Amino acid sequence: MPTRLHAKAYLFHRNTGFGSAYVGSANLSNAALSEGLEWTTKISQYELPYLWEKVTGTFETYWQDDEFQTYDEQAVPRLREAIQRERRVTSDSSTTIHFDLRPFPFQEEILDIIAAEREVHNKHRHLVVAATGTGKTMIAAFDYARVAQQVGRKPRLLFIAHRKEILNQALTSFRCVVRDQNFGDLLVDGKDPGQRDYLFCSIQSYNSRKLIDEAADRFEYIVVDEFHHAAAPSYQALLGHVQPTILLGLTATPERSDELDVLTWFGGRASAEIRLPDAINRRLLCPFQYFGIADSVDLDALDWQRGGYRVDDLDRLYTGNDVRAQLILEKVCDTVLNLADVRGLAFCVSVAHAEFMARFFDDNGVPAIALSAQSTDDERNTAQQRLRDRGVNFIFVVDLYNEGVDIPEVDTVLFLRPTESLTVFLQQLGRGLRLHFDKECLTVLDFIGAQRKEFRFASRFRALSGKPMAKLDDEIEAEFPHLPSGCVIKLERVAQQRVLANVRESIRLVRPRMLASLRDLKRYLGRTPSIEDAIDYFDTTLDELLKRGLWSRLLADAGIGEAVVAPDEKQLAKGLCRLSHINCPQQISALSQHLHSPQQTTSAEMRTLIAMLHTTLWGMQYSEMTLEDAENRLRSNPTAIADLQAVFDYRLQHSPQCPSFASPAYDPLAIHAAYTRDEILVALGHWSYNNRPSQREGVLHMKDRNIDVFFVTLQKSENEYSPTTMYEDYLISHHLFHWQSQSHTSEQSPTGQRYIRHRIMGYTPLLFVRESKNLSSGLSAPYHFLGPCDYVSHSGSRPVSITWRLQHAVPTRLLRTMQQQIAI
């Protein structure tokens, strides 16, 4: 049986309201409809209106996707030409592109993050982490093209790699993206190009051709592929010399077994990572079937030092343990279809452990070999070829993920040791995710023992999920319903119990354990932890962390912080938690400056921003105060002000968007930034700090400003919304949004006509959208400001369904999450 259902959908719209949708595997052919084994379901518009709306809405989002093009009579010649070009066999290795290449959505997200780092943080050194084969080089090419467009010329480029094959691929990619088949030259293997402004150069040629003698700023844009080699002397000479305007590092393995930190070149952290679900859904990596096996060895009694178990302790438990080795062998035999066909990698804790496991498998009729960093190049090359040829079925390895081993044929991965680092776990998993014609998917066996409470399962399962912000314990109990296409995770009963207990313990963030962990974290870091340190360590979010009180209070109670001076600590702790959504760079910078220099404010925009801040900080309980009283009261809480600044610093550092310049019609709101409903009402002038009229509906008519405001929640539930307010609202594409009016609004009513004829009547509709009513922390979710929109079409009455055209394209990061709701 095939592992994937290649679904098709056929929709028949009828004016009678009795439309039909057929969704399933069948093509519209005689064989498919009459002879083949197919699965198809019929959905009736009349009998199943809810499913009909979901199907038609989802279909419309696909129809409007930029990747699809309308096929009509004018498109016939273009299609024929494309087919002929694909069939044409030529020995010419050059690639000519006759159309503009566009990044995949997940690549565009990374490009937007890099752009925000430059514009918001003035950061021009970026590291992109992604598994081999997921298009890192294309990201570099697209970013270079963006920069070239911004500056009006092609910046002088140096692309560094250590292999000729990589340089050839990179040169082709850049030429295709910039639409110039004469762009750039190779500087490798003795080649001597006539120009030196755009070079794709091996690190060996860089040193042998004395490019280091060039001026440090000779190249304006430098890409270093496989940046994990940066610790080598040849790379150190390059990096220590050059001073480009932009440095872009690309790597699949940012963590090295030799503990050399490549992140120091990039401010201590990577700019972005390509998530595995994105790459798998795009078929850039193969799908996986992950089996969590209950291990026979428990680790909860071992010591935990500096973020992990001691290798010696694990080695003592694993090496020579015939009972565990037999369990591993039996589970492999039970899981794989044909053991003789397997090409597997198994990750071990030590050289002794790897050699023991290889010997055990070999003695039991499964050819295997052990490799480690101590193995010679000849031994590694021979072992890899034997695995490809199925001369051996398993290579048992130690820290082989950082040795540049690339075996696309690997179809099975065994995790035989606990992997504390998420990055290392993904690096090791990625060794089996390369596409290859001889495998349909990767089989993963992870042997899960009882762990200490410091060990974290949560981050790895979030990384594998297509919906990482979902409640993780619910996802585990439901057997992971939001995995990438073709993937499955199956946990044995005891393994699931262990994972669930660990996840629930880690996401609960029990205060006494948090305080002890903060003390441990200080000892590990050698300094007082920051908010970012704590969020990374606890694998949590800012709002979840701040639910536990002021950050300074947590540090003080842990005995590693100064005394708290905050008379209004309880109220302001809640307020800071409510403020954790803030992500507009202009808003953060303006308010941060206000905290440092509380001068008399004359700007109307600044007064509004201050009012928005205090509305969120103090809530409804203190709305009787004047804005001046609220400001003075905040100043009497110096610890809270310090925490507020820390929140601003964290949110600015993690703001994913570039500054946007608002129109006076809705100043100081920024396009695509996040705001609570209360902040929006203050910003639009419907509220002031101490005048807050009731506003419960999802629409607001501001007659004095000729504005209609729409508050939209995409994912509605019957527990939170009545049947009359379960409107069908969804994002169709970057530019189109489907919205339903209130149930009592008819097409011919004054309100309906104002929506439809808004341009003639001088009105501006403003759209604010959020995915769900509440965040996982329980806080009310903020809305994203999608900006002004224009009427396109409508249908129906009571309610009226309207398609709006957004004046500002929705960025990919929002499109992804908002379009997911249509299929829920």
N, C-alpha and C positions, 0 to 999 in steps of 0.2 A: 504493500500500500504506500502511496506517496505520503511524505511527511507534511506537505503543505496543501491547503485548499486554495486554488487559483480562482478566487470568486469573481463573478461578473454580476452586474445589476442592469436590469431592463425596466425602465419606468414608463408607464402609459398614463398620461394625464387626460382626464375626461371632464368636460364642462358640467356633466351631471353630478360631479362629486364622487363618482364611483371609480376612481383611479386604481391602478394595480401596479405592484412592483414585484418582480421576480429576481430573487437573489440566490445565487448558487454557483455550481461549477460548470453548468452546461453552456456550450456555445449555441448560437442560432444556426444549427445545421441539422440535417436529417439524421446523421449518425448520432449526434449528441442527444437529440430529443427523442429518438426512437430505439436506438440500439445500445448506446453506451451506458455504463454505470455512473450516474450523476446524482448529485444532491442539490435540489432546488426548493426554495420555499416561496410561497405566494403571500404577499401582504396586501390586504384590501384597505383602501383609503376609508371606506365606510365602516368596516368592522374593527379595524385597528388603527384609528386616527393617530394615536401617539407614535406607534412604530412607523407609520407612513411619514409623519413629519420628520422623524429621525433619519429615515432612509433618504428622503428628498433633500433634507438639509445637508447630510453628509455627501450625497452625490453632487450637490451644488458646490461644495467646497473643493471637491476634486475637479469639477468642470472649470472652475475659475483659477485653478493652480497654474502658475506660470510655466510649469514644465510641460503642460499639455497645450497643443495648438489645434485650432479649428481646422477640420478637414472639409474642404469644399472643392468646387471645380478648379478654382485658381491654385489650389495646393497640389493638384495632381502632378504637374511637371516637377515640382520640388521634391515630392515623395519619390518619384521614379529616379531622379538624379541621386538622391541619398541612397536608394537601394543599389543602384549600379555602382556607386562609389564603394559601398561596403563589399560588393561581390568582386570588385576589381582586384586582381592579384598583381602586385608589383614588387620589384626588388628594391625600390627606392624607400629608404627608411625614414625619409622626412615626412612630416605631417603638416598638411596645409588645412587650416580651418577657415571655412567660408561664412561663419556666423560668430556672434559674440558668445563667449563662454560665460556661464554664470556659476557662482559657487552653490553647492548644496546648502540647504537651510542651516544645518549644524555648522558648516564652515563659515557661513555668513555671521552666525552668532559670535564665533571666535574673532572674526574680523572686526565686528562692532566692539568687542571687549578691548582689542588692541587699540582701536581708534580712541576709545574712552580713556584708556591709560595715557595716551599722548596728550589729549586735550584737557582732561580733568586733572591728572596727576603730574603732567609734564614728564612722564616716564617714557623713555625711548629705547629701553632694553627689554625684550620680551622673550619668554620661553613658552613654546607650545609643546604640550605632551600628548602623544597619540600613538596607538599601536601601529606597527609596521603595516603598510598597505591601506591606510585610511585617508591618504591625501594630504599629508603635511606639506609636501612640496607645492601642491596647488594652492594651499593657503598662503604660502610665501609669495607665490606668483600673483595672486589676487591682491594681496596687501601692497606689493610693489606697484601694481597697476593703479591702485587707489592713490598712493602717494604721488606717483607720476602725474596723475590727473590733477591733484591738488596743487602741485608746484608748477604745472604747465610744461614739464619736460621730464625726461627719463633720468633719474639720479644715477650717478656712477655706481655700478653694482659689482660686488664680489660675492660669489657663491662658492662656499668651501665644503668639500666632502672628501672622503678618503678612498672612494672607489670610482672608477671611470663610468660604470653602469649608472650610478646615481647621478653623476654629472650630465650624462647624455639625456637621461629622463628629465632632469631639471631644466636643461636648455630647451628641450622640446616643449615642456610645460610653459615656460616663460614666453617663448615665441608665440605659442597659441593664445595665451591670455592677452598679451600686448598687441596681438594681431600684426606681428612684424617678423617675417621669416628670415630677415637679415640681422635680427637682434642677437648680440652676444656671440662669444666664441669659447671653445674649450681651450684650456691651458693645462694639458696633461700629455704624458707619453711623448715628450719632445715636440709637440705641436707649438708653433709660434705664430699666434694670430697677429694680424696687421694692426689691431687696435687693442688698447688696454683699459678701456673705460667700462666694459661690460664683460666680466670674465667669470667662467665656470671652471674653477681651478681645484686641483687636488692639493691636499695639504703638503704632500711631498714636493709638488711643483712650486707651491708658494715659497717654500724654504730654499729649494735649489735654484729658482730663478731670481732670488734676492728681492722679492717683492717687499720684504721687510725694510728695504732701504728707501722705499717710497715714503712720502709724507704721511704722517699718522692719519690725517683726514682726507687722504687721496680718494678713498671710496666712501660714498655717502650712505650707502645701504649695503650692509653685510649680512649674509645668511650663513650660518654654520649648521650643517646637517649633522645628525647623530652627535649632538652636543655632549653626550656622556663621555666622549673621548677628550673633553676639554682638559682633563688632568694630565694628558700626555705632554711631554716637553715641546713637541712640535706645535701643538695647539696653544700651549702657554706662551710661546714666543709670539704667535699671531695676536692673541687676545691682549697680551701685555703691551702691544705696540699700537694697534689700530684705535682710532677715535672717530668712528662713523657717527653720522646723525642718528641712524637707526641700526641696532643690532638685533637680529632675530635668530634665536636658537630653536632647533627642532630636535626632538628626541622621543624615543619610546621608553627609555629607561633612565629617569632622573635619579633614582636611588641606586647606588653602587655598593657592591659587597666590600670594596676597600674603604668605604665610609668617606670618600672624597665628595664634597658637596658641590654639585654643579650649580646650585641655586644661588650661590654667593654672587654670581655675575648678574643676577636679575633681582636684586633687592630681597632675596630670601624666599621667594615663592614664584611658582609658575604663573604665567598670565592666564592660561586657559588649557583645558584638557578636552579632547574629543571623547564624549561618553560612549561606552561600548554599545548601548542600545541604539544610538543614532547610526553608528557604523554598521551594525548588524542589519538594521532595517533597510539600509541602503545597499545591502549585499556587498559591502566593502570588506566585511569579515563574515565568517560562516556562523550559523547559529550553534547553540550549545545545548546539551542535555546534562544537567548537573545533578548528581546524586550525593546527598549528604548521608554518610554511613556512620552508624554509632560505633565509635572506636572502643577497643577493649582496654585502653590505657587512659586513666584519668590524670589530669594535670593540676587540679585545684589545690593540691598540697605543696606544689613547687614554689620556690622563691620567685619574686618578681623584681627585677632590677633594671633601672634605666629604660623603662618602656617595653620590657619583654622578659621571657624566660631565659635562663642561662643555658647556653648550648650544651655545656657539660651535663646538666641535669637531664635535658631531653635525650642526649646521646645515651646516657646510662639506662633510660627507660626503653629506648627503641632498639638500639644495636644489640643483636643477639637474642631478641625477643621472638622466639619461634612461634609462639601463640598468635602474636599480632601479625607476623609475616604471613602465617597461614590464613588468617582472616582476610588480609589484603588480597592474597592470591585467589581465595574463594570468591570474594566479591567481584574481582575483575572477571573471573570466569563466568559468573552469573550474569554480569551486566553486558559484556560485549557480545556481538553476534558470532564472531569467529576469531578466536584468540590468535590463530596463525596469521590473520590479516592485519593485526593491530600494529600501528606505529606509535609508540607511547613515550612520553616523558614523565618521570616521577621525581618530585622534588623532596630531597632528604635534608636532614639536619646537619650532617657531618660527612666527611669522607668515609669514616668507618661505617656509618649507617648506610651510605650508598653502596659500598662494597658488600656489606652483609646482605642487603636486599637483592642486589644483582645476583649474588651467589645463590641465594635461596630460590629465586625464580628460575635460574639456570638449572639448579639441581632438580627442580620439579617440572622440567620439560618446557619451560618458557625461556627461549634465548634472551639473554639480557647482558648489559655491560654497565660499568660505573664510570662516570666522568666527573671531574672537578676542575677548579682553576689551576690545580697542580698538573693536570694532564697536558701533554705536549700538543702542538698544533697537528702533528701527524696522527696522534691518537684520536683527537677530536674529529678530524676530517674523515678518518677511517670509520669511526663509530657512526658518524652521520650518514655516510654512504651505505653502511650495513643496515642502518635503520630504514633508509629509503628502499633498499632492495629486499627488505624483510629478512635479512640475515640474522638480525636481532629484532625482537618485538618491543623491548623497552630499554631506554637509557635512563639510569638512575643518576641524578645530577645534584650538585651542591652549588647554589648560587650561579647557575649557568645562565640565568636571565640577562646578565650584564656582559656576556662574552660575545655578543654579536651573532649568536647562533640563530640561523633562520632556516627552519625546515618546514616548509608549507605542508608537507605530507603528514605531519603529526596529527593524529585523530583522537588521541586519548591522553589525558593529563591526570596524574595522581598527586594529590596533596597529602604527603605523608608526615607533615610537620605543621604545627600551628604557625600561621603567618600573621604577625601582628600588624604590619604595615599594609595599608590598603594599596598603596602604590606598588609595592612588591607583589602583592597578590594579583593585581591586574597585569603586571608585567609577565608574571609566570603564566597566568591564564592566556594572555595574548600570544604566547608561543604556540598555542594550538588553534588559534582562530584565523590563521591565514587561509585564504581561499585556495582550493586545489580541486582539480577535476575528479580526483579519486576519492573524495570524501563528501558526504552530505552534511555532516555536522561534527562537532567536537563532543566527545564523551568525557565528562569530568567526574572523578570520584574524590570526594573530600572526606577524610576520616576525622570525625568530630568527637573529641573527648570532652569530659567535664572540664571546664576552664575556670581559672580565677576570675573574680569579678572585674579585674582591670582589663581583661581581654574583651575586645569589641567585635561582635558579629555584625552589628547594625550597619556599619559603613559599607561592607562588602555587598550585602544584599540590596542596599539602596543603590549602589553603583550598577548592579545588574538589572534593576527594575526600570521599566519605561515610565514609571510614575514615582520618582524618588521621594516626593513630599507626602505620599500617602501614609496612613498610620501603619507602621511596619508590622506590628504584631498581628493586625488584621490581615495584612497581605500574606504573612506566613501561614496563618490558620486557613486562609482561603486558597493556599497552594499557589500563590503568586500569579494572580490573573492578569497582570500588566507587564509581562515580559516582552522582549522584542519578538518579532515574527519568527516562528519556527522553534522557539526556545522553551525549555521546561526545567523546572527545579522540583526535585522530589527528595524529601527528607524522610528518612526512616523514623519510626515512632519515637524512639528514645532520642535520636539526633534532633528531631523537631522540639521535643521537650527541653533539651539542653539549650538550643538556640533561642527558643521563646523565653525561657527563664533569664538568659543572658541579656536579650534585647529589652525585655520589660524592666530588668534591673537597671540597665544603662539609660533608658529613656525616661525613667521616673525621676532621676536627678534628686534623690533623697538628700536633704540638706546635710545631715551629719557626715555622710559619705563624701559629699561634695567638698566639705571643709577639709577632710583628711586628704582628699585627692589634690586639692589646691596646695596643701603643704608639700605633698610629694612632688607636685609639678614645680614648685619653687626650688626644691633641692635638685631636681633634674635640670632645670634651666640655669640655675645659678643666679637668678634674679626674680623679682616679683612678677608673676604672670600678668599679661595684659588680657583685655576682653577677647582679643583674637586668639591668644594662646588657649584660653579656657574653652572657647567655642570649638576649636579644633580638637582639644583633648577630650572633651565630653561628647564630641560628635553631635552637637546640638545647634540650635539657632539662637539669634540674639533675643528674640521675644521669649523663648523658653528659658534662657539664662536669667533674664531680668525679671521673670515671674517670681524668682526666689529672693527678690529684694534688690536694694541698691548694690551695685558692684563693689563699692567701697565697704559696705557692710559685710559682704561675703569675705572680703580680704581681712577685715578687722576681726571677724569672728573666727577666722582660720588662724589668727595670730600672726599674720604676715602683712598687715596693713595698718595705716594710721587710724587714730580714733575718729569716729564719725561725728561731724557737727552738722546736724540737719534737723531742726525742730519739726519740720513737716515731712519727716522721712517717709512715713507710711503712705501719704498721698502722693508725694513726688516719685516714690518707687513705682507706684502704679502708672503714673504719668509717663515716666521714662520707658516703661514697658510698652505703653500705647504708642510711643513715638518711634518704636524700633523699625517701622516701615519706611521711614524717611529716606529718599534716594535721589532727590533732585540736587545736583551739584551746586547750582546757584543758591538754592534755599539753604543748604547746609553751610556753604561758605559765608553767606550773609549773616546767618544766625550765629555762627562761630565767631565772626568778627564782632558782632553785637555783645556776645558774652565777655569778650576781652576789653572792648571799648564802649561801655554803655553811655554814649553821648546822646544829647537831645536829638531825637529822630525827626526829620522834617519830611522825608520821602514818604509819600502815600503808600508806595509798594512796601517799604520797610515796616511801616506801622501795621500793615496788613499781615506781613509775615510774623511779626511779634504777636499779634492777636491770634493767629493760627497756632503758634507755639503754645501760648498760655491756655488756649481753649483745650488743647490736647493734654497738657501737663496737669491742669487742675480739674478738668471734667465739669460736669453739671453742678456738682456739690458746692463749688466756690464761684458760681456765676454771678453772685450778688456783688462781688468785688468789682472795683473799677480795674481797667487794664493797668493803670499806674500802681494800684495796690498789689496786683498780682506780680508785677515786675519787682517791686520793692520786697515783697515777701520771698520771691525766689532768691534775691540777693542775700537774704538772711540765712540761706542754706548753702554755705560754701562747699560742703561735701557733695551735695546734689549737683551744684554747678560743675564741679570737677567731673562727676560721672556723666553729666550731660555732654560735656566736651569730649569725653572718651567715646560716647555713643556717636557723636558727630564724626569724630576721626575714623571710627570703624566703618560707619556707613559711607563716608566719602571714599574710603579706600576700596570699598566693595560696590560702589555704584556702577552699574553695568551700562550706563547711558552717557552720551555726550550732552553737554548743555544745549538746551533748546531755548530759543528766544520767543517769548510769549507775545501775543497780540494785546494791545490795550483793551480789547473787548473782554479778555479773561485774565489779565495780569493780576497776580504774579504766578498763576498756574503755568507749569511747563508741560509741553506735550510729552505724553507717555510716562510721566512721573506718577508716583503713587501718593494718594491722599485719602484720609478718612472722610466720611460724609460731613462731619462737623467742620473739618478744615476747608472743604469745598464750599460749604455754605458761607463761611467767613470770607473766603477769598472772593466770592462773587458778590459780596455785599448784602446777602440776604440775612446774615447774622452779623452781630458785633459781639465783642467779648461778653457783655452783660445784657444783651438783648437777643434772645434765641427763641423765636416763634416755633411752634410745633411743625415738624416736617417728617411725615411718616410715609408718604407715597413715593413711588419710584419716578415721578415726574414733577417738575417744578416750572411753572410759568412765571417768568420775571418780566411783567408787562413794561415796567419803567425802563428796562434795558433791551427790550426786544430779543429776549433769549428764552429758549426752551431747553431745560436741563433734563437729561435722561440718566437715571441711576439703574444700571443693569447688573443682575447677578445671573451668571450663565448656568451654573449647576444648582438647580432648585430641588428641594425635597418636599414631600407632602407634610413632613413634620414642621417645616419652617414657613411654608407658603400655602395659602388656601388655593383650592382649585381655580378660582377666578383670577389668581395672580400668577399662575404657572405659565407665563408667557414663553413663546418660542423665540428666544433671542440667541443668535450665534454669529460668530465671525466667519464670513465666507472666504475672504482672501485678504491680502495686505490692504486692499482699498475698499472692500465692500462689507457691509454689516447688515444682517437681517434682524429686524426689531419689530415687536408687536406692541401696539398701544394698549392702554387699559381696556378692560373688557366692555366697558360701557361707551367707549368712543366709537362713533360711527363715521363712515366715510364723509357724509354730508354735514356733520356737526361743525360748529365753529372751530373746535379744537382740531378735528381731523383735517379740515381745510387749511388751518394754519400750518399744520405739519406738511401737508402736500404742496401748498403754495407759499412756502416760507420765503423763498427768494423774492417773489412779487410783493409780499407783505413786509419785507425788510427784517425778517426774523433769522436768527442764527441758532440752529440746534447744536447743543454741546453734549457729547457722549462720554459717560464715565462707566467703566466696565470692571467687574471683578469676577474671578473664577467661582468662588463660593462665598457663602455668608460669613463663615468663620474660618480662622486659621486653625491649624492643628493644636495650637496652644490654647485655644478657646477665645482669643481676642477676635473682635470684629475685623474682617478682612478689609484692607484698603481698596479703593478703586484706582484703576489706571485711567488717566485722562487721555482719551483717544482724539480729543480735539473737536473742532467744528466739522459738520458733515452736510452733504447736499442730497436732496431727494433724487432718487433714480426711478423708482416704480413702486406700486402698491397693489395689494389685492385684499379682498375680503372687507368685512365691516363688523364692528363689535366682536372682536378687536380688528383693527386695521393692521395688516402686515406690510411693513415698509422696508425697502432696501435702500440703505444710505450709502453714499460714496464719501469716504473719509478724505479730508483734504491733506492729511499727513499719513503716509503709508505706515502700517503697523510693523514694528521691527520683528525680526524672526523670533526672538526670545519670547515675545508676547504671543505671536501667532501660534507658536507651538502649543503653549499651555491653553490658550483660549479655544483653539480648534479641537483640542482633545475632548472638550466638554460636549461637543455635538454627538459623540458616539457613546456617551455614558448613559 
